[in-house]
């Protein structure tokens, strides 16, 4: 499994830079979706515990997507205000 480590420096930068935060969240979402896909197609995917993990992962994916979209909407709003 490919894991991307997020350093303390990345976390600090993400707190200051919304676009970078969005990139980190998008990478996390991509990794999560890949993991969910592998779980879905693995042997025993219909086992109750795996089904629960798939549901929880799907909910987490929706939360990440909502956060990514919220950052984008906020950045768009700020840039529109700056153009006035």
Secondary structure, 3 states (H helix, E strand, C coil): CCCCCCCHHHHHHHHHCHHHHHHHHHHHHHHHHHHHHHHHHCCCCCCHHHHHHHHHHHHHHHHHHHHHHHHHHHHHHHHHHHHC
